[in-house]
Amino acid sequence: MKKIWALLLAAILAFSFAGCGTEKETKQDTDDNTKNETETTEFKVGFDAEYPPYGYMDDDGSYTGFDLELAAAVCDYWDWEIKYVPIDWDSKDNELSSGMIDCIWSGFTINGREDDYTWSDPYVENSQVVVVAEDSGIDDLSGLADKVVAVQADSAALSLLQDEEGQKELADTFKELREFGDYNTAFAELLAGTVDAVAMDIGVAKYQLQSRGEGYKMLDEYLNEEQYGIGFRKGDTELRDSVQEAIDSLKKDGTFDQLAEKYDIADLVISE
């Protein structure tokens, strides 16, 4: 009889331990699933939706561009979920400080803004240039005297033309420096003849000239040279470092250069 009770007790204990093991494993599985869900990060990229080839709306209504595809590749690297947030360029700082976006990634000039943001490494060598009508008779910067020159509001070109240490002396010769919300509108005004020239980034100028065909030219003289970076909130070094690590990896595996070729800016990007 004692032997029978001993066998029954052993069976009960074995079943109990098996149950505990199952419960522990189930809890571990639940913890792992919760961890995976918690680690899913949404990366909100603020960009100018009318700034090709860096960010714009494609013919099918989707957002595309060099910066946006590069941002998507960064998210693939970290298994983040990307969210494209088109912004009014002159409201970008409010969008960033409020948390509506995590960074400004849209052909964003570092020069002159070094202390305003936490920056990524520069990834594009940019220049500010001037586009005019082909038959305008304007062949160099001195030809802009007494002309109406268009520029995007709150842009690097505007800052340059208003800066005493930049090109303000040149801008003082203009009849007017007129601001527009986006470059598509500025080009429409150039086509209509209400402005005589548009000052802009060289990558955008090349895209506009290529897509619009004949009738425009870019002056050989540059207004200046500068660099693009990704602007994060001041002190947000952890996010900056994660994004930079991904970009460095994308440069090594060739993805970065492939995107530059796709958007015809291979001669502008900093690949190393």
Protein Blocks (a to p, Z undefined) as FASTA:
>chain_A
ZZmmmmmmmmmmmmmmmmmmmmmmmmmmmmmmmmmmmmpccddddddfblcfkbccdfko
pacdjklmmmmmmmmmnopacddddddfklmmmmmmnopagbdcehiafehplmmpccdd
dfbdcdddddddfklopabfklmgoiacdddehiaklmmmmpmklmmmmmmmpmbdcddf
bfklmmmmmmnopafbdcddfklmmmmmmmnoghiacdfbdfbdcdddddddehilmlmm
mmmmmmmmmmmnommmmmmmmnopmmmpcfZZ
